[in-house]
Amino acid sequence: GVAAGVGRGQLQVVRLKALPGEEDLSTYSSVVEIKSGEIAEDINFYVATSEQREGALSAGVTVDDATGLVDACAGWRAELLPGAPQDVADHLIRNVQAMMRTSSTDLIKAGNTCEAVLNVLLDGMQPDLAFDVKEPAFKCSCGIDRVYRVLALLPRAEVEKILEENEKMEAKCEFCARVYALGPDEIRNHFAKLDEGDVG
């Protein structure tokens, strides 16, 4: 299962956030132990431990055995806002316990929409579900410009040494796995234009 693949260790989350009293974003890093190896459980543990926000989280994905492609993925998180009355908390807990009997992905595969899933989760709580539905799409913002920006951060002598020792320089995007290959002439021409001020 997932837990066996994840194993033991630490979950590290790094994100940008405005700290109290600051306008500029700062890098915020937090580390917690991986408790179970189940993604949803460990993320929920992180939120509760690092951010002191109690809640319930469900997340899942199923893969079609024949095609090897994802055929459903879904998830939700419920969190009480500060000052919520005890009867509201008790009602939500009962709803969450009922929801946990069926996986999020099974609900989607059964033909339920996101709104239908939320209505079950918030049953009896008169939820206001006025939101836009968006179609998820995989999109990566990588590009050759980013490769050149990384190269520009390296000392020029180091870049030259790499170019002399290799026929081409490759960079792989860690998100979409696209590989960018640049030859020495391309890189030298780019730096020449950069020196002349022709490249932003």
C-alpha positions as CSV (number, residue, x, y, z in Angstrom):
1,G,0.0,0.0,0.0
2,V,0.9,3.7,0.2
3,A,2.3,3.4,3.7
4,A,4.8,0.8,2.6
5,G,5.9,3.1,-0.3
6,V,6.2,6.2,1.9
7,G,8.0,4.5,4.8
8,R,9.3,6.3,7.9
9,G,11.1,9.5,8.2
10,Q,10.1,13.2,8.2
11,L,7.6,15.4,6.4
12,Q,9.0,18.8,5.6
13,V,6.8,21.6,4.4
14,V,8.4,24.8,3.0
15,R,6.1,27.6,1.9
16,L,6.0,31.4,1.6
17,K,3.9,33.3,4.1
18,A,3.6,36.8,5.6
19,L,4.6,36.6,9.2
20,P,2.8,38.8,11.8
21,G,3.8,42.4,11.4
22,E,5.6,41.9,8.1
23,E,4.4,42.8,4.6
24,D,7.0,40.8,2.7
25,L,6.7,37.1,2.3
26,S,9.2,34.9,4.3
27,T,10.2,31.3,3.8
28,Y,8.5,29.2,6.5
29,S,9.7,25.7,7.1
30,S,8.3,23.1,9.3
31,V,9.2,19.4,10.0
32,V,7.2,16.7,11.6
33,E,7.6,12.9,11.9
34,I,5.8,10.7,9.5
35,K,3.4,8.8,11.7
36,S,1.6,6.3,9.5
37,G,2.8,6.7,5.9
38,E,-0.8,7.4,4.8
39,I,-0.7,10.7,3.0
40,A,-3.9,12.2,4.4
41,E,-3.2,11.1,8.0
42,D,0.3,12.6,7.9
43,I,-0.7,15.9,6.4
44,N,-3.5,16.2,8.9
45,F,-0.9,15.4,11.7
46,Y,1.3,18.2,10.3
47,V,-1.5,20.7,10.2
48,A,-2.5,19.9,13.8
49,T,1.1,19.8,15.1
50,S,2.8,22.6,13.2
51,E,-0.1,25.0,12.8
52,Q,-2.3,24.0,15.8
53,R,-5.3,23.6,13.5
54,E,-7.5,20.5,14.4
55,G,-9.5,19.0,11.6
56,A,-10.3,15.9,9.5
57,L,-8.8,15.2,6.2
58,S,-9.5,12.6,3.5
59,A,-7.6,12.1,0.3
60,G,-7.3,9.3,-2.2
61,V,-6.6,8.2,-5.7
62,T,-7.4,5.1,-7.6
63,V,-5.8,3.7,-10.8
64,D,-7.4,1.7,-13.5
65,D,-5.8,-1.7,-13.6
66,A,-6.2,-2.1,-17.3
67,T,-4.7,1.3,-18.4
68,G,-2.6,2.2,-15.5
69,L,-4.2,5.7,-15.6
70,V,-5.7,7.6,-12.7
71,D,-9.5,7.1,-12.9
72,A,-10.5,9.0,-9.8
73,C,-8.9,11.2,-7.2
74,A,-10.6,13.2,-4.5
75,G,-10.2,14.7,-1.1
76,W,-11.7,17.1,1.5
77,R,-10.7,18.8,4.7
78,A,-13.1,19.9,7.5
79,E,-11.9,22.4,10.1
80,L,-13.8,24.2,12.8
81,L,-13.4,27.9,13.0
82,P,-12.5,29.5,16.3
83,G,-15.5,30.1,18.5
84,A,-17.7,27.4,16.9
85,P,-20.4,26.2,19.3
86,Q,-20.0,22.8,20.8
87,D,-23.2,21.5,19.2
88,V,-21.8,22.5,15.7
89,A,-18.6,20.6,16.6
90,D,-20.5,17.5,17.7
91,H,-22.6,17.6,14.6
92,L,-19.6,17.9,12.3
93,I,-17.8,15.1,14.1
94,R,-20.8,12.8,13.5
95,N,-20.8,13.7,9.8
96,V,-17.0,13.1,9.5
97,Q,-17.3,9.7,11.2
98,A,-20.1,8.8,8.7
99,M,-18.0,10.0,5.7
100,M,-15.0,8.0,6.8
101,R,-16.9,4.8,6.1
102,T,-16.6,5.5,2.4
103,S,-13.4,6.6,0.6
104,S,-13.4,10.0,-1.2
105,T,-12.6,8.3,-4.5
106,D,-15.4,5.8,-4.2
107,L,-17.9,8.7,-3.8
108,I,-16.6,10.3,-7.0
109,K,-16.6,7.0,-8.9
110,A,-20.2,6.5,-7.8
111,G,-21.1,9.6,-9.8
112,N,-21.2,12.2,-7.0
113,T,-20.0,15.7,-7.8
114,C,-17.8,17.8,-5.4
115,E,-20.9,19.7,-4.3
116,A,-22.7,16.4,-3.5
117,V,-19.8,15.2,-1.4
118,L,-19.7,18.5,0.5
119,N,-23.5,18.3,1.1
120,V,-23.0,14.8,2.7
121,L,-20.0,16.1,4.8
122,L,-22.0,19.2,6.0
123,D,-25.4,17.5,6.2
124,G,-27.7,19.3,8.5
125,M,-25.5,22.4,8.7
126,Q,-27.0,24.5,6.0
127,P,-23.7,25.0,4.0
128,D,-23.3,27.9,1.6
129,L,-21.7,26.3,-1.4
130,A,-21.5,29.3,-3.7
131,F,-18.3,28.5,-5.5
132,D,-17.0,28.2,-9.0
133,V,-16.2,24.7,-10.3
134,K,-12.9,24.4,-12.1
135,E,-11.6,21.6,-14.2
136,P,-8.2,20.4,-13.0
137,A,-5.4,20.5,-15.5
138,F,-1.7,19.6,-15.3
139,K,0.3,22.6,-16.3
140,C,4.0,23.3,-15.6
141,S,5.6,26.7,-15.7
142,C,9.0,25.5,-16.6
143,G,10.8,26.8,-19.7
144,I,14.2,27.5,-21.3
145,D,14.2,30.9,-19.7
146,R,14.4,29.4,-16.3
147,V,17.3,27.2,-17.3
148,Y,19.2,30.3,-18.5
149,R,18.4,32.1,-15.2
150,V,19.8,29.2,-13.2
151,L,23.0,29.2,-15.4
152,A,23.3,33.0,-14.8
153,L,23.6,32.4,-11.1
154,L,26.7,30.2,-11.6
155,P,30.1,31.8,-11.8
156,R,31.0,32.2,-15.5
157,A,34.2,30.3,-15.2
158,E,32.3,27.3,-13.8
159,V,29.9,27.4,-16.7
160,E,32.8,27.5,-19.2
161,K,34.4,24.5,-17.5
162,I,31.2,22.5,-17.8
163,L,30.9,23.5,-21.5
164,E,34.5,22.4,-22.2
165,E,33.9,19.0,-20.5
166,N,30.5,18.2,-22.0
167,E,29.0,18.2,-25.5
168,K,25.7,19.5,-24.1
169,M,24.2,20.7,-20.8
170,E,21.0,19.1,-19.6
171,A,18.5,20.3,-17.1
172,K,15.5,18.3,-15.9
173,C,12.3,19.9,-14.5
174,E,11.6,18.2,-11.1
175,F,7.9,18.7,-11.5
176,C,7.0,17.6,-15.1
177,A,10.2,15.7,-15.9
178,R,10.8,17.6,-19.1
179,V,14.5,17.7,-20.1
180,Y,16.1,20.8,-21.6
181,A,19.3,20.2,-23.6
182,L,21.6,23.1,-24.5
183,G,24.7,23.0,-26.6
184,P,27.8,25.1,-25.8
185,D,27.2,27.5,-28.7
186,E,23.6,28.2,-27.6
187,I,24.8,29.0,-24.1
188,R,27.7,31.1,-25.1
189,N,25.5,33.1,-27.6
190,H,23.0,33.7,-24.8
191,F,25.7,35.0,-22.4
192,A,27.1,37.2,-25.2
193,K,23.6,38.8,-25.7
194,L,23.3,39.1,-21.9
195,D,26.6,40.9,-21.8
196,E,25.4,43.2,-24.6
197,G,22.2,43.9,-22.8
198,D,20.0,42.3,-25.5
199,V,18.5,39.7,-23.1
200,G,16.2,40.7,-20.1
